[in-house]
């Protein structure tokens, strides 16, 4: 049996079947020149399926002379990251030697496993007229038996992803399985992640073969069972309910996500995710030790001139 702290034995009846179980308003964070909105983890819910972190990046416009996004090398364990952009470009470099520009619609999956370091930067001149940055970064917690996997990185272009179009809707399956399709990358656990664009009034059903399901309203608005939700909200639904989401008068763009809950809770500290506090402490010590050539965390070979220290008091 999987672990789901919000799964209760009561069975909704009548109109209650389609009600949203949890609504999360993301917290805004200023990262120095641009804003992110963090929906997960949240005091109401740590995870949706295996998704343990969900950040909306922007939208923001960087002008000529702006610093942009400049995230120096830093470590991760126990998770997989996917950076999905709608606008802009990010330069990813990691300790495996990966040197990859992240572009809109493409999938960039980094499996941290036992340990990896990476940087994310907009290290090219901006247009004098300005360049827009808009996207989502999520983290997927790894199952216990995959936490010590070797690190890896995969890039899949947008035109290689399943695309479904019909009746005023377009859906790109980014990761996992859903709507009768399977995305190209193998995942460490059962999940799905999709980018959906809906015309005004168009509806889309959520997969009913996944335990946990949620919708993040990225743009526009939606209605669910007669209730209205505007952009910037994460809506989490009861396991097992048949759910359809309909776009409002201006249409909607949604990120739809979920999957099987993991076999137990996760600890999350800074950039580390683990099934035990001991794993977190070991990762802290390894990063603090600073053996950048032969230790658990080496620096990206193409970006090793600086790095982010452990937070104060760690």
C-alpha positions as a printed Julia matrix, in Angstrom:
314×3 Matrix{Float64}:
   0.0    0.0     0.0
   1.29   3.45   -0.87
   1.48   6.28    1.65
  -0.95   9.17    1.25
  -1.54  11.35    4.34
  -4.7   12.9     2.92
  -6.43   9.73    1.77
  -9.39   9.13    4.08
 -12.05   6.4     4.13
 -15.01   8.73    3.48
 -16.64   8.5     0.05
 -17.97  11.75   -1.44
 -21.47  11.62   -2.9
 -23.54  13.89   -5.15
 -22.0   17.25   -6.01
 -19.13  16.65   -3.58
 -17.57  14.13   -5.97
 -15.97  16.78   -8.18
 -14.89  19.26   -5.53
 -11.24  20.25   -5.26
  -9.69  18.56   -2.23
  -6.93  21.16   -1.64
  -6.3   24.59   -3.16
  -2.8   26.03   -2.79
  -1.89  29.65   -3.42
   1.86  29.69   -4.17
   4.25  31.8    -2.1
   6.15  34.49   -4.0
   9.93  34.62   -3.58
  12.3   37.28   -4.88
  15.5   35.68   -6.16
  17.2   38.95   -7.0
  15.82  40.53  -10.13
  13.11  37.99  -10.81
  10.27  36.32   -8.9
   9.3   32.69   -8.46
   6.01  31.38   -7.12
   6.41  28.17   -5.07
   3.41  25.84   -4.86
   5.2   22.76   -3.47
   6.21  21.92   -0.83
   3.45  23.63    1.14
   2.11  23.38    4.67
  -1.09  21.93    3.22
   0.66  19.31    1.15
   4.27  18.2     0.76
   3.86  16.17   -2.43
   1.48  15.4    -5.28
   2.36  11.85   -6.23
   6.18  11.97   -6.3
   6.3   15.71   -7.17
   7.82  17.47   -4.14
   8.79  20.86   -5.56
   6.97  23.14   -8.0
   8.21  26.63   -8.9
   6.8   29.05  -11.46
   9.63  31.15  -12.89
   8.41  34.58  -13.99
   7.01  35.77  -16.28
   9.76  38.36  -16.27
  11.37  40.51  -18.94
  15.15  40.93  -18.81
  16.54  44.02  -20.51
  19.97  44.65  -21.94
  22.27  45.1   -18.95
  20.2   42.96  -16.54
  21.91  40.1   -14.72
  19.06  37.68  -15.43
  19.09  34.22  -13.84
  22.51  33.35  -12.46
  22.33  30.24  -10.27
  25.87  29.12   -9.46
  26.82  25.42   -9.15
  25.04  23.67   -6.26
  24.37  20.05   -5.25
  21.31  17.76   -5.32
  20.5   14.27   -4.06
  17.43  12.01   -4.06
  15.42  13.75   -6.77
  14.91  14.31  -10.46
  14.46  17.82  -11.82
  12.64  18.9   -14.95
  12.9   22.46  -16.22
  10.13  23.31  -18.7
  10.13  26.71  -20.38
   7.4   28.6   -22.21
   9.65  31.56  -23.03
  13.37  32.23  -22.82
  16.54  30.15  -22.63
  18.58  28.74  -19.76
  22.12  27.37  -19.89
  22.44  24.1   -17.92
  25.85  22.71  -17.0
  26.4   19.79  -14.63
  29.09  17.61  -13.09
  28.52  14.9   -15.71
  29.9   17.3   -18.31
  26.48  18.18  -19.74
  26.41  21.57  -21.47
  22.85  22.13  -22.69
  20.69  25.12  -23.54
  17.12  24.65  -22.25
  14.56  25.95  -24.75
  10.74  26.26  -24.75
   8.78  23.01  -24.97
  11.78  20.71  -24.56
  12.24  18.33  -21.62
  15.41  18.49  -19.55
  15.44  15.71  -16.94
  18.3   15.6   -14.43
  18.35  12.58  -12.13
  20.45  13.56   -9.11
  20.48  10.08   -7.61
  23.37   9.75   -5.13
  24.71  13.19   -6.03
  25.13  15.76   -8.79
  25.98  19.46   -9.1
  24.69  21.87  -11.73
  24.3   25.53  -12.62
  21.54  27.4   -14.46
  22.32  30.75  -16.06
  21.13  33.18  -18.69
  24.75  33.89  -19.6
  24.32  35.58  -22.95
  23.53  39.21  -23.84
  19.87  40.17  -23.72
  18.2   41.88  -26.65
  18.03  45.68  -26.35
  14.25  45.25  -26.66
  14.19  42.73  -23.8
  13.9   38.94  -23.49
  11.07  37.19  -21.64
  11.57  34.28  -19.24
   8.63  32.12  -18.21
   8.59  28.49  -17.11
   8.23  25.83  -14.46
  10.8   23.83  -12.52
   9.68  20.73  -10.66
  11.43  18.12   -8.56
  10.38  14.47   -8.41
  11.35  12.59   -5.24
  12.99   9.24   -5.96
  11.76   5.91   -4.55
  13.91   4.47   -1.74
  15.43   1.85   -4.02
  16.52   4.53   -6.52
  18.06   7.11   -4.17
  21.58   5.77   -4.71
  21.32   5.56   -8.5
  24.1    7.1   -10.55
  23.29  10.64  -11.7
  22.06  11.22  -15.24
  20.79  13.88  -17.64
  18.44  13.58  -20.64
  17.27  16.19  -23.14
  14.26  15.63  -25.41
  13.2   18.2   -28.0
   9.59  19.4   -28.04
   8.77  17.7   -31.35
   9.63  14.29  -29.85
   6.92  14.52  -27.17
   3.37  13.16  -27.63
   1.01  15.93  -28.75
  -2.77  15.53  -28.63
  -5.06  18.03  -30.37
  -8.87  17.96  -30.51
 -11.98  20.01  -29.74
 -10.33  23.26  -28.7
  -7.51  21.73  -26.71
  -3.85  20.9   -27.21
  -1.9   18.77  -24.75
   1.8   17.92  -24.74
   2.77  14.98  -22.5
   6.06  16.0   -20.91
   6.75  13.01  -18.64
   5.21   9.65  -17.81
   1.93   8.17  -19.04
  -1.53   9.63  -19.53
  -4.42   9.96  -22.0
  -3.31   6.73  -23.7
   0.17   8.07  -24.45
   3.68   7.59  -23.06
   6.44  10.22  -23.03
   9.89   9.06  -24.29
  11.85   9.2   -21.02
  11.73   6.31  -18.54
  10.73   7.53  -15.07
  11.79   6.14  -11.67
   8.15   5.78  -10.55
   4.6    6.02  -11.91
   3.77   9.65  -12.78
   2.47  12.02  -15.41
   3.21  15.65  -16.29
   1.57  17.59  -19.12
   1.23  21.05  -20.64
  -2.35  21.76  -21.78
  -3.75  24.74  -23.69
  -7.53  25.14  -23.74
  -9.7   27.43  -25.83
 -12.51  29.3   -24.01
 -15.02  26.78  -22.68
 -13.0   23.73  -23.72
 -12.67  20.91  -21.22
 -10.15  18.2   -20.51
 -10.51  15.1   -18.31
  -7.78  14.19  -15.85
  -6.31  10.68  -16.08
  -8.25   8.37  -13.78
  -5.52   5.7   -13.67
  -3.2    7.72  -11.39
  -3.64   7.97   -7.62
  -2.71  11.63   -7.13
  -3.69  14.36   -9.62
  -3.36  18.13   -9.62
  -3.74  21.08  -11.98
  -1.7   24.27  -11.86
  -3.46  27.19  -13.56
  -0.61  28.88  -15.37
  -2.64  31.35  -17.42
  -6.32  32.21  -17.75
  -8.92  30.56  -15.53
 -10.8   27.29  -15.1
 -14.0   25.93  -13.63
 -14.3   22.66  -11.75
 -17.79  21.44  -10.76
 -19.06  25.02  -11.03
 -16.27  26.59   -8.96
 -14.03  29.22  -10.58
 -10.23  29.39  -10.21
  -7.87  32.02  -11.62
  -4.2   31.75  -12.59
  -1.57  30.99   -9.95
  -3.42  28.24   -8.11
  -2.58  24.58   -7.61
  -5.72  22.44   -7.41
  -5.36  18.95   -5.91
  -8.11  16.37   -6.37
  -9.35  13.36   -4.45
  -7.92  10.01   -5.54
 -10.35   8.06   -7.71
 -12.81  10.84   -8.59
 -13.6   11.43  -12.26
 -12.57  15.04  -12.88
 -12.87  17.37  -15.85
 -11.47  20.89  -15.96
 -12.98  23.57  -18.23
 -11.37  26.81  -19.39
 -12.93  30.19  -18.61
 -13.87  32.92  -21.06
 -10.25  33.77  -21.91
  -9.06  30.18  -22.25
  -6.41  28.6   -20.04
  -2.94  27.13  -19.97
  -2.42  24.38  -17.4
   0.33  22.17  -16.06
  -1.25  18.85  -15.09
   0.68  16.49  -12.82
   0.49  13.57  -10.45
   1.16   9.87  -10.07
   1.54   7.19   -7.44
   2.4    8.32   -3.94
   5.72   7.07   -2.59
   6.21   4.37    0.04
   6.8    6.92    2.8
   7.33  10.63    3.54
  10.38  12.54    2.41
  12.72  14.98    4.14
  13.59  18.07    2.15
  16.36  20.47    3.14
  17.86  23.08    0.81
  18.55  21.17   -2.43
  18.46  17.71   -0.87
  15.55  15.24   -0.78
  15.81  11.92    1.07
  13.88   9.2     2.83
  15.91   9.73    6.04
  17.53  12.57    7.97
  20.8   10.62    7.95
  20.99  10.87    4.16
  20.49  14.62    4.39
  23.24  15.0     7.0
  25.65  12.9     4.93
  25.03  15.11    1.9
  25.64  18.24    3.98
  28.97  16.9     5.16
  30.01  15.87    1.66
  29.3   19.35    0.25
  30.96  21.03    3.23
  34.08  18.87    2.79
  34.63  20.45   -0.61
  36.65  17.78   -2.46
  35.67  19.11   -5.89
  37.9   16.7    -7.82
  37.29  13.27   -6.3
  34.48  13.61   -3.74
  30.77  12.82   -3.9
  30.05  16.24   -5.42
  32.35  17.4    -8.2
  31.79  20.73   -9.93
  30.68  21.09  -13.56
  33.83  20.92  -15.72
  32.6   23.87  -17.82
  31.5   25.98  -14.83
  33.73  25.36  -11.81
  34.96  28.83  -10.92
  32.41  29.39   -8.14
  29.69  27.58   -6.19
  26.96  28.12   -3.59
  27.9   27.44    0.04
  25.68  25.59    2.49
  23.1   27.91    4.06
  24.13  29.65    7.26
  23.75  27.51   10.38
  23.73  24.21    8.49
